[in-house]
């Protein structure tokens, strides 16, 4: 099969071209909301894009076909700020075809990220919504663990799965955050720790070249989990520390040295 070459559509109609490339549960919803006065979307074409990511990573479609889909998706959206928790899967395509684009990398420490992902599943233990069933189908490529919908049907079921879940999640956190860091062009990128998002609005605005006052400051805490959920306290703490150290230790030392020091005390 011969593919017609896809030439990226002119982006001259966009005031800027920026992508948030953080993992799920790192503030990608908030970033989209912050740019609410611009052409901004969160998880644009979610199901179609996740299906293509799965097909590409499982060898069902070629890299050429996957590149073609990603460029067509970008043309269709013509977004100024494209914030999606799966953008990182094809960051290399953005960098290749859009050399002037800007990248916001939201990153969360492995402990609070793990808790947030568990919270996302466990808070629906009394009834899984339709969107969560779609999420389960692609969870292997979304958070690094292939979730059986029955495994999140109750808290008891989830706790039985917990050791496998933790290994899958932490491995995904390390591998993908490291890959993002390795790919990002430093001169066009900004690393934003999730807990510092509120203090980073001016830096974010400067990166993409817009006035800081044009950002929607009140959107910086979008999609927060209920405050009383802390699932990590139900996990054996020695096991948790050993797994976090095994998978994430070196990267945590680089990104969150103060937290590592505090946990050692």
C-alpha positions as CSV (number, residue, x, y, z in Angstrom):
1,X,0.0,0.0,0.0
2,X,1.4,3.4,-1.0
3,X,0.7,6.3,1.3
4,X,0.0,9.7,0.1
5,X,2.4,12.1,1.9
6,X,0.7,14.2,4.5
7,X,2.1,17.7,4.6
8,X,1.2,19.5,7.8
9,X,-1.4,22.2,7.2
10,X,-0.4,25.8,7.6
11,X,-0.6,26.9,11.2
12,X,-0.6,30.6,10.3
13,X,-4.2,30.9,11.5
14,X,-3.2,29.9,15.0
15,X,-1.8,32.5,17.4
16,X,0.5,29.8,18.7
17,X,0.9,26.0,18.6
18,X,1.4,24.3,21.9
19,X,0.9,20.8,23.3
20,X,0.6,19.6,26.9
21,X,2.3,16.2,26.9
22,X,2.0,15.1,30.6
23,X,0.6,11.7,31.7
24,X,-2.9,11.3,32.9
25,X,-3.7,12.8,36.3
26,X,-0.9,15.4,36.1
27,X,-3.0,18.5,35.3
28,X,-3.7,18.1,31.6
29,X,-7.4,19.0,32.2
30,X,-6.3,22.2,34.1
31,X,-3.9,23.2,31.3
32,X,-6.7,23.0,28.7
33,X,-8.9,25.1,31.0
34,X,-6.2,27.7,31.6
35,X,-6.2,28.3,27.9
36,X,-9.9,28.5,27.7
37,X,-9.9,31.9,25.9
38,X,-8.0,30.2,23.0
39,X,-8.6,27.3,20.8
40,X,-8.0,24.7,23.4
41,X,-9.3,21.1,24.0
42,X,-8.6,18.3,26.5
43,X,-8.2,14.8,25.2
44,X,-9.3,15.8,21.7
45,X,-10.6,12.7,19.7
46,X,-10.0,10.5,22.8
47,X,-11.4,7.2,21.6
48,X,-10.2,7.5,18.0
49,X,-6.7,8.4,19.1
50,X,-6.5,5.8,21.8
51,X,-7.6,3.1,19.2
52,X,-4.8,4.2,16.9
53,X,-2.2,4.3,19.6
54,X,-3.2,0.7,20.6
55,X,-3.1,-0.5,16.9
56,X,0.3,1.1,16.3
57,X,1.9,-0.2,19.5
58,X,0.5,-3.7,18.9
59,X,1.8,-3.7,15.3
60,X,-1.6,-3.7,13.6
61,X,-0.7,-0.5,11.7
62,X,2.6,0.8,10.5
63,X,4.4,3.9,11.8
64,X,3.6,5.6,8.5
65,X,-0.1,5.1,9.0
66,X,0.1,6.2,12.6
67,X,2.0,9.4,11.6
68,X,-0.6,10.1,9.0
69,X,-3.4,9.8,11.5
70,X,-1.7,12.1,14.0
71,X,-1.1,14.8,11.4
72,X,-4.7,14.5,10.2
73,X,-5.9,14.8,13.8
74,X,-3.9,17.9,14.2
75,X,-5.3,19.4,11.0
76,X,-8.8,18.6,12.0
77,X,-8.4,20.2,15.4
78,X,-6.3,23.2,14.5
79,X,-5.9,23.7,18.2
80,X,-3.7,26.4,19.7
81,X,-3.4,24.4,22.9
82,X,-3.8,20.6,22.5
83,X,-3.7,19.1,26.0
84,X,-4.2,15.3,26.0
85,X,-2.9,12.7,28.5
86,X,-1.9,10.6,25.5
87,X,-0.1,13.2,23.5
88,X,3.2,11.9,24.8
89,X,2.8,8.7,22.8
90,X,3.5,10.6,19.6
91,X,5.6,13.5,20.9
92,X,8.3,12.4,18.4
93,X,5.8,13.1,15.6
94,X,5.1,16.6,16.8
95,X,8.8,17.4,17.2
96,X,9.5,16.1,13.7
97,X,6.8,18.0,11.9
98,X,6.3,21.1,14.0
99,X,9.8,22.4,14.9
100,X,8.4,25.7,16.3
101,X,5.8,24.2,18.5
102,X,5.9,24.6,22.3
103,X,5.6,21.9,24.9
104,X,4.2,21.9,28.4
105,X,5.2,18.8,30.4
106,X,3.1,18.4,33.5
107,X,4.7,15.9,35.8
108,X,3.6,14.6,39.2
109,X,5.6,12.7,41.8
110,X,5.1,9.0,41.7
111,X,3.3,8.8,45.1
112,X,0.6,11.4,44.5
113,X,0.3,10.2,40.9
114,X,-0.3,6.6,42.0
115,X,-2.8,7.7,44.6
116,X,-4.6,9.9,42.0
117,X,-4.8,7.0,39.5
118,X,-6.1,4.6,42.1
119,X,-8.6,7.2,43.2
120,X,-9.8,7.6,39.6
121,X,-10.8,3.9,39.6
122,X,-11.9,3.3,43.1
123,X,-14.2,6.2,43.5
124,X,-16.5,4.5,41.0
125,X,-16.7,1.3,42.9
126,X,-20.4,1.7,43.4
127,X,-21.1,1.9,39.7
128,X,-18.7,2.4,36.7
129,X,-19.8,5.1,34.3
130,X,-19.7,4.4,30.5
131,X,-16.6,6.6,30.0
132,X,-14.8,4.5,32.5
133,X,-15.5,1.3,30.6
134,X,-14.0,3.0,27.5
135,X,-11.0,3.9,29.6
136,X,-10.6,0.3,30.7
137,X,-10.4,-0.9,27.1
138,X,-7.3,1.3,26.6
139,X,-5.8,1.5,30.1
140,X,-2.7,-0.5,29.1
141,X,-1.7,2.5,26.9
142,X,-3.3,5.1,29.2
143,X,-1.8,4.3,32.6
144,X,0.3,1.2,32.0
145,X,-2.0,-1.5,33.4
146,X,-4.7,-3.5,31.5
147,X,-7.7,-3.1,33.7
148,X,-10.4,-5.7,33.8
149,X,-13.7,-3.8,34.5
150,X,-14.4,-6.5,37.1
151,X,-11.2,-5.5,38.9
152,X,-12.6,-2.1,39.7
153,X,-16.1,-3.3,40.4
154,X,-15.5,-3.1,44.1
155,X,-12.8,-2.0,46.5
156,X,-12.2,-5.5,47.6
157,X,-11.6,-6.6,44.0
158,X,-9.2,-3.7,43.5
159,X,-7.2,-4.4,46.6
160,X,-6.7,-8.0,45.5
161,X,-5.2,-6.7,42.3
162,X,-3.1,-4.1,44.0
163,X,0.4,-5.6,43.7
164,X,0.0,-6.1,40.0
165,X,-1.6,-2.7,39.6
166,X,1.2,-0.9,41.4
167,X,3.9,-2.6,39.4
168,X,2.2,-1.7,36.1
169,X,1.5,1.9,37.1
170,X,4.9,2.7,38.5
171,X,6.7,1.1,35.5
172,X,4.5,3.2,33.2
173,X,5.3,6.4,35.2
174,X,9.1,5.8,35.0
175,X,9.3,4.7,31.4
176,X,7.1,7.4,29.9
177,X,8.3,10.3,32.0
178,X,11.9,9.4,31.1
179,X,11.0,9.2,27.4
180,X,9.3,12.5,27.4
181,X,12.3,14.1,29.1
182,X,14.6,12.6,26.6
183,X,12.6,13.8,23.6
184,X,11.6,17.4,24.7
185,X,13.5,20.2,22.9
186,X,14.7,22.2,25.9
187,X,14.4,25.6,24.2
188,X,10.8,25.1,23.4
189,X,9.6,23.3,26.5
190,X,8.6,23.9,30.1
191,X,8.5,21.3,32.8
192,X,5.7,22.1,35.3
193,X,5.4,20.0,38.4
194,X,1.7,19.5,39.1
195,X,1.9,21.0,42.6
196,X,3.5,24.1,41.2
197,X,0.9,24.7,38.4
198,X,-0.6,27.7,40.3
199,X,2.8,29.4,40.5
200,X,3.7,28.7,36.9
201,X,1.1,30.6,34.9
202,X,3.4,33.4,34.0
203,X,6.1,31.0,32.8
204,X,3.5,29.1,30.8
205,X,2.2,32.3,29.1
206,X,5.8,33.4,28.3
207,X,6.5,30.0,26.7
208,X,3.7,30.2,24.2
209,X,3.9,34.0,23.8
210,X,0.6,35.2,25.2
211,X,-0.2,37.8,28.0
212,X,-0.4,36.1,31.4
213,X,-3.7,37.9,32.1
214,X,-5.3,36.1,29.1
215,X,-5.0,32.8,30.9
216,X,-8.0,31.5,32.9
217,X,-6.5,31.4,36.4
218,X,-9.5,29.8,38.1
219,X,-9.2,26.7,35.9
220,X,-5.9,25.7,37.4
221,X,-7.5,23.2,39.7
222,X,-9.8,21.5,37.3
223,X,-10.7,17.8,37.7
224,X,-9.5,17.5,41.3
225,X,-10.3,14.3,43.1
226,X,-12.4,14.4,46.3
227,X,-10.1,15.5,49.1
228,X,-10.8,12.7,51.5
229,X,-9.5,9.9,49.3
230,X,-6.1,8.6,50.3
231,X,-5.7,5.0,48.9
232,X,-2.0,4.7,49.6
233,X,-2.6,4.4,53.4
234,X,-4.3,1.0,52.7
235,X,-1.1,-0.3,51.1
236,X,1.7,-1.9,53.1
237,X,4.2,1.1,53.4
238,X,7.3,-1.0,53.2
239,X,6.0,-2.6,50.0
240,X,5.0,0.8,48.6
241,X,8.5,2.3,49.3
242,X,10.3,-0.7,47.8
243,X,8.3,-0.6,44.6
244,X,8.5,3.2,44.2
245,X,12.3,3.1,44.8
246,X,12.7,0.1,42.4
247,X,10.8,1.7,39.5
248,X,11.0,5.4,40.1
249,X,13.9,6.1,42.4
250,X,16.4,7.7,40.0
251,X,13.9,9.8,38.2
252,X,12.3,10.9,41.5
253,X,15.8,12.0,42.7
254,X,16.1,14.1,39.5
255,X,12.6,15.7,39.5
256,X,11.5,15.7,43.2
257,X,14.7,15.6,45.3
258,X,13.0,17.5,48.2
259,X,10.2,15.0,48.5
260,X,12.7,12.1,48.4
261,X,14.7,13.7,51.2
262,X,11.5,14.3,53.3
263,X,10.4,10.7,52.9
264,X,13.7,9.4,54.2
265,X,13.4,11.3,57.4
